[in-house]
Amino acid sequence: MKVSAKDVEWIGEGWDQNPANSKSIHKDAYIKSDWHIVDRDHIFRKSWQFVCHENQLPHAGDYIATHLHGQSIFICRQNDGSLKAFYNVCKHRGHELLSGAGNTKRIICPYHAWLYDLDGRFLEARQSQFIESFEGGDFCLDSIKLEVFCHLVFVNLDEHASPLASQSQNLASEIMQYAPDLASLKFAHRLTYTIKANWKSVVDNFLECYHCPVAHKDFCTLVDMSTYKVKTYDIYSSHMAKAGQTQNKAYATDGATVTDHAVWYLWPNTTLMRYPGRGNFMVWRFIPIGPEETYEEFDFFFETTDLEDYEKEAISFIDDILQPEDIGLVESVQRGMQTPGFTQGRYMVDPNGSGLSEHAVHHFHGLLLKHYQEATKDDR
């Protein structure tokens, strides 16, 4: 790691616990490649990361393989109904074992056919009987911490990580209060984007609606901005508002079972959302690719996979209007940070905690500095 404790002090110079008296963190954290490595190794590989809804793996042997910040992993439903996660690598020569999603009774390496049980136990390798001191127990797959949180599956590459439920305080009860049907919702659609901006720029933009009246005039008709409140907690923040009263085809509020706009940001890169309409839930992830590139996955869960017309309109509104607006904003910010005309900014805060306040951005930057300080504590 090339970033030192002095570097952390540099990017945090002027940051204060009081957002009204604080500068934002220095732009170097958004444009320098060293900070991208620190983010990957000391934030993303040590934090809880969303993978899927638990009902996307309903049967024994169902699996999903994916890449998590440079690491190949898979999740598999066990014969006893539990879920387990493993590094997706054969113990023979390192070949990936599974790809995509599917169902299997045993895990067979496609390279040399080494065989594993669903629980990661080594079962068989051709000709291993001729190898001296070959102990099958030495070749079991390495497991990864997994937690089902509000019916959503998260994994953590840090074997010493504390449970997400304990880290996130009352988040689970809040989510289930607003989305009591979350267990039965079904994965229905995914939107993906590649953005020419640092992931922190994307999170900053998400965490405040100070820009909404200027840049998202259509969005401001979807929610009652006078009810928009933002509260910060340990590793999350909540963003709540009532549905707007004006007509907008992206939300159907007549006879809707959901009338709240309920959004949570979960450290470091996950947002969880419940919009007005029929039962629904959305999970949005900001995944760093490089110091100035972010990949986004936006998963939609609805009561059925056969969507109502207004649900299709809601997805189209996000894809055709809201996301292009936000992408344009954060990419412009990223270009601006490359100039000498900007180094640090200020937080515009509202003491009443309205959606127009940037105190949640300040909260996010505080979490960044805390984790950066922990990553460099050996340098002190």
C-alpha positions in Angstrom: 0.0 0.0 0.0 1.5 3.3 -1.1 -0.8 5.7 0.9 0.6 6.8 4.2 -0.8 8.3 7.4 0.4 11.7 6.2 -1.6 11.2 3.0 -4.7 10.6 5.0 -4.1 13.8 7.0 -3.6 15.6 3.7 -7.0 14.6 2.2 -8.8 15.2 5.5 -7.2 18.5 6.3 -10.1 20.9 7.1 -12.6 18.2 7.7 -14.5 18.7 10.9 -17.0 16.7 12.9 -19.4 19.6 12.5 -20.5 19.6 8.9 -21.3 23.3 9.0 -17.7 24.0 9.9 -16.1 21.4 7.6 -14.4 21.2 4.3 -15.0 18.1 2.1 -12.2 15.7 1.6 -9.4 16.5 -0.9 -9.9 15.7 -4.5 -6.8 13.5 -4.5 -8.9 10.7 -3.0 -11.0 10.8 -6.2 -8.4 10.9 -8.9 -5.2 9.2 -7.6 -4.7 5.5 -8.4 -3.1 4.8 -4.9 -6.5 5.6 -3.3 -8.3 3.2 -5.6 -6.0 0.4 -4.3 -6.7 1.4 -0.7 -10.4 1.5 -1.4 -10.3 -2.0 -2.9 -8.1 -3.7 -0.3 -9.1 -1.9 2.9 -12.8 -0.9 2.3 -14.4 -3.2 -0.2 -12.6 -6.4 0.7 -13.4 -5.8 4.3 -17.1 -4.8 4.1 -20.4 -6.5 3.5 -21.3 -6.7 -0.1 -24.7 -7.5 -1.6 -25.0 -10.5 -4.0 -28.6 -11.5 -4.4 -32.0 -12.0 -2.8 -32.2 -15.3 -0.9 -35.1 -16.6 -3.1 -32.9 -16.4 -6.1 -31.4 -19.6 -4.7 -34.6 -21.6 -3.8 -33.4 -25.2 -4.2 -30.5 -27.3 -2.9 -27.7 -27.0 -5.4 -28.7 -23.6 -6.7 -25.7 -21.4 -7.1 -24.6 -17.9 -8.2 -21.0 -17.3 -9.2 -19.7 -13.7 -9.4 -16.6 -11.5 -9.0 -16.3 -9.4 -5.9 -13.7 -6.7 -6.2 -11.2 -8.8 -8.1 -12.0 -12.1 -6.3 -14.0 -14.9 -7.9 -16.6 -16.4 -5.5 -19.8 -18.4 -5.5 -22.8 -18.9 -3.3 -24.6 -22.2 -3.1 -27.8 -23.5 -1.4 -26.9 -26.5 0.8 -28.9 -29.7 1.2 -29.9 -28.6 4.6 -31.4 -25.4 3.2 -28.6 -23.0 4.4 -26.5 -20.8 2.2 -22.7 -20.9 2.0 -20.1 -18.9 0.1 -16.7 -20.0 -1.2 -13.8 -18.7 -3.2 -14.6 -20.0 -6.7 -11.3 -21.7 -7.3 -10.2 -25.3 -7.6 -7.5 -26.5 -5.1 -5.7 -28.3 -7.9 -4.5 -25.6 -10.3 -6.7 -22.6 -9.5 -9.3 -22.9 -12.2 -12.6 -21.3 -11.6 -15.2 -23.9 -10.7 -18.6 -22.4 -11.6 -19.8 -19.6 -13.8 -23.1 -17.7 -14.0 -26.0 -19.3 -12.2 -27.5 -22.8 -12.2 -28.0 -25.9 -10.2 -25.7 -28.8 -9.5 -25.5 -31.8 -7.2 -21.7 -31.7 -7.0 -19.1 -29.2 -7.9 -16.9 -30.4 -10.7 -13.9 -28.5 -11.9 -14.1 -28.1 -15.7 -10.3 -28.3 -16.0 -9.4 -31.7 -14.5 -12.7 -32.8 -13.0 -11.7 -32.5 -9.3 -14.9 -33.1 -7.4 -16.3 -31.3 -4.4 -19.5 -31.5 -2.3 -21.9 -28.5 -2.1 -20.4 -27.7 1.3 -16.9 -27.4 -0.1 -15.6 -30.7 1.0 -13.1 -32.4 -1.3 -14.6 -35.7 -2.7 -12.4 -37.0 -5.4 -9.5 -36.4 -7.8 -8.5 -38.8 -10.5 -5.3 -40.7 -9.8 -4.9 -39.2 -6.3 -4.6 -42.7 -5.0 -1.1 -42.8 -6.5 0.1 -39.6 -4.8 2.1 -39.9 -1.6 0.7 -38.2 1.5 -2.4 -37.0 -0.3 -5.0 -36.1 2.2 -8.4 -35.0 0.8 -9.2 -32.9 3.8 -6.3 -30.6 2.8 -8.1 -29.6 -0.4 -11.5 -28.4 0.8 -12.7 -25.1 -0.6 -12.1 -22.0 1.4 -15.3 -20.5 2.7 -16.3 -16.8 2.9 -18.4 -15.1 5.5 -22.1 -15.0 4.4 -25.1 -13.3 6.1 -28.7 -13.2 5.1 -29.8 -9.7 6.1 -33.5 -8.8 5.5 -33.7 -11.7 3.1 -30.8 -10.3 1.1 -27.6 -12.2 0.8 -24.4 -10.4 1.7 -20.8 -11.7 1.8 -17.6 -10.4 3.4 -14.1 -11.4 2.3 -12.7 -10.4 5.7 -12.9 -13.5 7.9 -12.7 -11.4 11.0 -15.6 -9.1 10.1 -18.4 -8.6 12.6 -22.0 -9.5 11.6 -23.7 -6.9 9.4 -26.8 -7.1 11.7 -24.7 -5.9 14.6 -22.7 -3.3 12.6 -25.9 -1.7 11.2 -27.8 -1.2 14.4 -31.5 -0.6 13.7 -31.3 -0.8 9.9 -32.9 -4.2 9.6 -36.0 -3.3 11.7 -36.4 -0.1 9.6 -36.2 -1.9 6.3 -38.7 -4.6 7.5 -41.1 -1.9 8.8 -41.2 -0.3 5.4 -40.9 -3.5 3.3 -42.7 -6.3 5.3 -43.2 -8.3 2.1 -39.5 -8.3 1.2 -39.2 -12.1 1.7 -41.7 -12.8 -1.1 -40.5 -10.3 -3.6 -38.9 -11.7 -6.8 -36.0 -10.5 -8.9 -37.5 -9.0 -12.0 -35.0 -6.7 -13.7 -31.4 -5.4 -13.7 -30.0 -2.1 -15.1 -26.2 -1.7 -15.5 -24.1 1.3 -16.2 -20.4 2.1 -16.6 -19.6 5.7 -15.4 -16.5 7.7 -16.0 -16.2 8.8 -12.4 -14.8 7.6 -9.1 -17.2 5.6 -7.0 -17.0 8.2 -4.2 -18.3 10.8 -6.6 -21.3 8.6 -7.3 -22.0 8.0 -3.6 -21.7 11.8 -2.9 -24.3 12.5 -5.5 -26.7 9.9 -4.2 -26.5 11.1 -0.6 -27.9 14.6 -1.2 -30.9 16.2 -2.9 -29.5 19.7 -2.7 -29.1 19.3 -6.5 -32.5 17.8 -7.1 -34.5 21.1 -7.7 -31.8 22.1 -10.2 -30.9 18.9 -12.0 -33.9 16.5 -11.3 -37.1 18.6 -11.8 -39.1 15.4 -12.8 -37.9 13.6 -9.7 -39.1 16.4 -7.5 -42.7 15.7 -8.7 -42.4 12.1 -7.5 -41.8 12.9 -3.9 -43.2 15.6 -1.5 -39.9 17.5 -1.0 -41.4 19.2 2.1 -41.4 15.8 3.8 -37.9 14.7 2.7 -35.8 14.0 5.8 -32.2 12.5 6.0 -30.8 10.9 9.1 -27.3 9.5 9.6 -26.4 6.5 11.8 -23.2 4.5 12.3 -22.7 2.8 8.9 -25.9 3.9 7.1 -28.2 6.8 6.5 -31.9 7.0 5.8 -33.6 9.2 3.2 -37.4 9.3 3.7 -40.2 11.2 2.0 -43.9 10.9 1.1 -45.0 10.3 -2.4 -45.6 13.5 -4.4 -49.2 14.6 -5.1 -48.6 15.7 -8.7 -49.3 13.4 -11.7 -46.2 11.5 -12.9 -46.6 8.2 -14.8 -43.4 6.8 -13.2 -45.2 6.4 -9.9 -48.8 5.1 -9.7 -50.0 6.1 -6.2 -53.8 5.6 -6.8 -54.6 2.5 -4.8 -50.9 1.9 -4.1 -49.9 -0.4 -1.3 -46.7 1.5 -0.8 -46.9 5.3 -0.4 -43.5 6.1 1.0 -40.2 6.9 -0.7 -37.9 5.0 1.6 -34.2 4.9 0.8 -31.1 3.7 2.8 -27.4 4.1 2.1 -25.3 1.2 3.5 -21.6 1.6 3.8 -19.7 1.6 1.6 -21.4 1.2 -1.7 -25.0 -0.2 -1.4 -28.3 1.6 -1.5 -31.6 0.0 -0.6 -34.9 1.5 -1.8 -38.7 1.2 -1.6 -40.7 3.4 -4.0 -44.4 4.1 -4.0 -46.7 1.7 -5.9 -47.1 -2.0 -5.6 -44.8 -4.0 -3.4 -41.2 -3.4 -4.5 -37.6 -3.2 -3.4 -34.4 -2.1 -5.2 -30.7 -2.7 -4.5 -28.2 -0.4 -6.2 -24.5 -1.0 -6.0 -21.6 1.3 -7.0 -18.6 -0.9 -7.9 -15.2 0.7 -8.5 -13.4 -0.4 -11.6 -10.6 2.1 -11.5 -9.8 5.5 -9.9 -12.1 7.2 -12.4 -14.5 4.5 -13.5 -17.5 2.9 -11.7 -19.7 0.0 -12.6 -23.3 0.1 -11.3 -25.8 -2.7 -10.9 -29.4 -1.7 -10.2 -31.6 -4.7 -9.2 -35.4 -4.5 -9.1 -37.6 -6.9 -7.0 -41.4 -6.9 -7.4 -44.4 -9.0 -6.3 -44.3 -10.8 -9.7 -41.8 -11.0 -12.6 -44.7 -10.1 -14.9 -44.6 -6.3 -14.4 -47.4 -3.8 -14.4 -47.2 -1.1 -16.9 -46.4 1.6 -14.3 -43.6 -0.6 -13.0 -42.1 -0.7 -16.4 -42.6 3.1 -16.5 -40.7 3.4 -13.2 -37.8 1.4 -14.6 -37.8 3.5 -17.8 -37.9 6.7 -15.8 -34.8 5.6 -13.9 -33.0 4.4 -17.1 -34.0 7.1 -19.5 -34.2 10.2 -17.3 -32.8 10.0 -13.8 -29.7 8.0 -14.4 -28.6 10.0 -17.5 -29.0 13.1 -15.4 -26.9 11.8 -12.5 -24.3 10.2 -14.8 -23.8 13.6 -16.5 -23.4 15.3 -13.2 -20.8 12.9 -11.6 -18.8 12.7 -14.9 -18.7 16.5 -15.0 -17.5 16.5 -11.4 -14.8 14.0 -12.2 -13.6 16.1 -15.1 -13.6 19.2 -12.9 -11.5 17.5 -10.3 -8.7 17.1 -12.9 -8.3 20.9 -13.0 -6.4 23.0 -10.6 -9.6 25.1 -10.1 -11.0 22.7 -7.5 -9.4 20.9 -4.5 -12.0 20.8 -1.7 -15.5 22.2 -1.2 -18.0 22.9 1.6 -21.1 21.1 2.8 -24.4 22.9 2.5 -26.3 21.8 5.5 -29.8 22.3 6.9 -30.1 22.1 10.7 -33.5 20.5 10.2 -32.0 17.6 8.2 -34.0 18.1 5.0 -33.3 16.4 1.7 -31.7 19.6 0.5 -28.9 19.2 3.1 -25.5 17.6 2.5 -24.9 16.3 6.0 -25.1 12.7 4.7 -22.2 13.4 2.4 -20.3 14.7 5.4 -21.2 11.5 7.2 -19.9 9.4 4.3 -16.6 11.3 4.2 -16.2 10.8 7.9 -16.5 7.0 7.4 -14.0 7.2 4.6 -11.5 9.0 6.8 -12.0 6.6 9.7 -11.3 3.6 7.4 -8.3 5.3 5.8 -6.9 6.0 9.2 -7.3 2.4 10.2 -5.6 1.3 7.0 -2.5 3.4 7.7 -2.3 3.0 11.5 0.9 1.0 11.2 2.6 4.0 9.7 2.1 6.2 12.8 
